[in-house]
């Protein structure tokens, strides 16, 4: 073998080695690029999961807050209804149990103005007979509520229990006497005004 042939062989081997190195480098570069592409995708999953959980938590909190707010509003409305209806019932019970035979027409008007529904119908039907009885006996009465409490309540209907002392006198018994009654009154909210729809003496 000549020197030229040996040189050519060595050159060919060097070129082959160089090609192998370049191929390895290219493969490494491709692998690095693949890893670079794959890594962000893998890393995104925990981020997406965290974001999903965060939004779920926010939505859950908003829902719970909304329900709690609605419940608080309902409780406040019922508390307000209870207070207002109880006050109206106490005033009306005193109107209902206070009668002056000299002013009976005004008494009846006041009673009917504070009534509604079943009680108003019943009182209207019996008012003529009751009026004559009061006038004939020269009856007078004055009622005072000594205690009251709410038995049940919604936004538009409240049941109130009361103890009423009624001082009564008439021509047959001119000396006043006190009658104590337990009154159960159902108050309905009609056109924004609390009125008695039912009156019972349990």
C-alpha positions as CSV (number, residue, x, y, z in Angstrom):
1,X,0.0,0.0,0.0
2,X,1.3,3.5,-0.9
3,X,1.4,6.5,1.3
4,X,-1.3,8.1,-0.7
5,X,-3.6,5.2,-0.2
6,X,-3.0,5.2,3.6
7,X,-3.7,8.9,3.7
8,X,-7.0,8.5,1.8
9,X,-8.0,5.7,4.2
10,X,-7.3,7.8,7.2
11,X,-9.1,10.8,5.7
12,X,-12.1,8.6,5.0
13,X,-12.1,7.3,8.6
14,X,-11.9,10.8,10.0
15,X,-14.8,11.9,7.9
16,X,-16.8,8.9,9.0
17,X,-16.0,9.7,12.7
18,X,-17.0,13.3,12.1
19,X,-20.3,12.2,10.5
20,X,-21.0,10.0,13.5
21,X,-20.3,12.8,15.9
22,X,-22.5,15.1,13.9
23,X,-25.3,12.5,13.8
24,X,-25.0,12.0,17.6
25,X,-25.1,15.7,18.1
26,X,-28.2,16.0,15.9
27,X,-29.9,13.2,17.8
28,X,-29.0,14.8,21.1
29,X,-30.4,18.1,19.8
30,X,-33.6,16.5,18.7
31,X,-34.0,14.7,22.0
32,X,-33.4,18.0,23.8
33,X,-36.0,19.7,21.7
34,X,-38.5,16.9,22.3
35,X,-37.9,17.1,26.0
36,X,-38.2,20.9,25.8
37,X,-41.6,20.5,24.0
38,X,-42.8,17.7,26.3
39,X,-41.8,19.3,29.7
40,X,-44.1,22.4,29.4
41,X,-47.0,20.1,28.6
42,X,-46.3,18.0,31.6
43,X,-45.8,21.0,33.8
44,X,-49.1,22.5,32.7
45,X,-51.2,19.8,34.2
46,X,-50.6,20.7,37.8
47,X,-51.2,24.3,37.0
48,X,-54.5,23.5,35.3
49,X,-55.6,21.3,38.1
50,X,-54.8,24.0,40.7
51,X,-56.7,26.6,38.7
52,X,-59.7,24.2,38.3
53,X,-59.7,23.6,42.0
54,X,-59.4,27.3,42.7
55,X,-62.4,28.1,40.5
56,X,-64.4,25.3,42.0
57,X,-63.6,26.7,45.5
58,X,-64.6,30.2,44.5
59,X,-67.9,29.0,42.9
60,X,-68.6,26.9,46.0
61,X,-68.0,29.8,48.3
62,X,-70.1,32.2,46.3
63,X,-72.9,29.6,46.3
64,X,-72.7,29.1,50.0
65,X,-72.5,32.8,50.6
66,X,-75.6,33.3,48.5
67,X,-77.6,30.6,50.4
68,X,-76.5,32.0,53.7
69,X,-77.4,35.5,52.7
70,X,-80.8,34.4,51.5
71,X,-81.4,32.6,54.9
72,X,-80.3,35.7,56.8
73,X,-82.6,37.9,54.8
74,X,-85.5,35.5,55.4
75,X,-84.8,35.5,59.1
76,X,-84.7,39.3,59.2
77,X,-87.9,39.6,57.3
78,X,-89.7,37.1,59.6
79,X,-88.3,38.9,62.7
80,X,-89.6,42.2,61.3
81,X,-93.0,40.7,60.5
82,X,-93.2,39.2,64.0
83,X,-92.4,42.5,65.7
84,X,-94.8,44.6,63.6
85,X,-97.6,42.1,63.7
86,X,-97.3,41.7,67.5
87,X,-97.5,45.4,68.0
88,X,-100.5,45.6,65.7
89,X,-102.2,42.7,67.5
90,X,-101.8,44.4,70.9
91,X,-103.2,47.7,69.6
92,X,-106.1,45.9,67.9
93,X,-106.9,43.7,70.9
94,X,-107.3,46.9,73.0
95,X,-109.6,48.4,70.3
96,X,-111.6,45.1,70.2
97,X,-112.1,44.9,73.9
98,X,-112.9,48.6,74.6
99,X,-116.5,49.6,74.0
100,X,-118.5,52.7,74.9
101,X,-122.2,52.4,74.4
102,X,-122.3,56.2,73.9
103,X,-119.9,55.9,71.0
104,X,-120.6,52.4,69.7
105,X,-120.7,53.3,66.0
106,X,-117.2,54.6,66.1
107,X,-116.1,51.6,68.1
108,X,-117.5,49.2,65.5
109,X,-115.9,51.2,62.7
110,X,-112.5,51.0,64.4
111,X,-112.9,47.2,64.8
112,X,-113.8,46.6,61.2
113,X,-111.0,48.8,60.0
114,X,-108.5,46.5,61.7
115,X,-110.1,43.3,60.6
116,X,-109.9,41.2,57.4
117,X,-111.1,37.8,56.1
118,X,-113.0,35.4,58.3
119,X,-113.1,37.6,61.3
120,X,-114.3,40.7,59.5
121,X,-117.1,38.8,57.9
122,X,-118.2,37.3,61.2
123,X,-118.1,40.7,63.0
124,X,-120.0,42.4,60.3
125,X,-122.8,39.9,60.4
126,X,-123.2,40.1,64.2
127,X,-122.5,43.8,64.6
128,X,-126.2,45.0,64.4
129,X,-127.3,42.6,67.1
130,X,-124.3,43.3,69.3
131,X,-124.7,47.1,68.9
132,X,-128.3,46.9,70.2
133,X,-127.3,44.8,73.1
134,X,-124.6,47.2,74.2
135,X,-126.9,50.2,73.9
136,X,-129.7,48.6,75.8
137,X,-127.5,47.6,78.7
138,X,-125.4,50.8,78.6
139,X,-122.3,48.7,78.5
140,X,-118.8,50.0,78.7
141,X,-115.5,48.1,78.6
142,X,-111.8,48.9,78.5
143,X,-109.2,46.3,77.6
144,X,-105.5,46.3,78.3
145,X,-103.0,43.7,77.1
146,X,-100.9,42.7,80.0
147,X,-98.7,40.2,78.1
148,X,-98.2,39.0,74.5
149,X,-96.0,36.6,72.5
150,X,-95.6,35.4,69.0
151,X,-96.6,31.7,68.5
152,X,-95.7,31.4,64.9
153,X,-94.7,33.6,62.1
154,X,-94.1,33.9,58.3
155,X,-93.5,37.1,56.3
156,X,-97.2,37.6,55.7
157,X,-98.9,35.8,58.6
158,X,-98.2,35.9,62.4
159,X,-100.1,34.2,65.2
160,X,-100.0,36.2,68.5
161,X,-101.0,35.0,72.0
162,X,-102.2,37.6,74.5
163,X,-103.5,38.0,78.0
164,X,-106.1,40.7,78.2
165,X,-107.6,42.3,81.2
166,X,-111.0,43.8,80.4
167,X,-112.8,46.1,82.9
168,X,-116.5,45.8,82.3
169,X,-119.6,47.7,83.6
170,X,-123.2,47.9,82.6
171,X,-126.6,49.1,83.9
172,X,-127.2,45.8,85.7
173,X,-123.8,45.8,87.3
174,X,-122.5,49.4,87.5
175,X,-119.5,48.5,89.6
176,X,-116.6,47.6,87.2
177,X,-115.3,44.1,87.3
178,X,-112.2,42.7,85.6
179,X,-112.3,39.8,83.3
180,X,-109.1,38.2,82.2
181,X,-109.0,36.5,78.8
182,X,-106.5,34.6,76.8
183,X,-106.7,35.7,73.2
184,X,-105.2,34.0,70.1
185,X,-105.1,36.3,67.2
186,X,-104.0,35.6,63.6
187,X,-102.6,38.6,61.8
188,X,-102.4,38.8,58.0
189,X,-100.5,41.4,56.1
190,X,-102.9,43.0,53.6
191,X,-101.8,45.8,51.4
192,X,-98.8,46.4,53.7
193,X,-101.0,46.6,56.8
194,X,-101.4,44.0,59.6
195,X,-105.0,43.1,60.2
196,X,-106.8,40.5,62.3
197,X,-108.1,37.6,60.2
198,X,-109.0,35.3,63.1
199,X,-109.7,35.9,66.8
200,X,-110.1,33.0,69.2
201,X,-110.5,32.6,73.0
202,X,-108.7,29.2,73.6
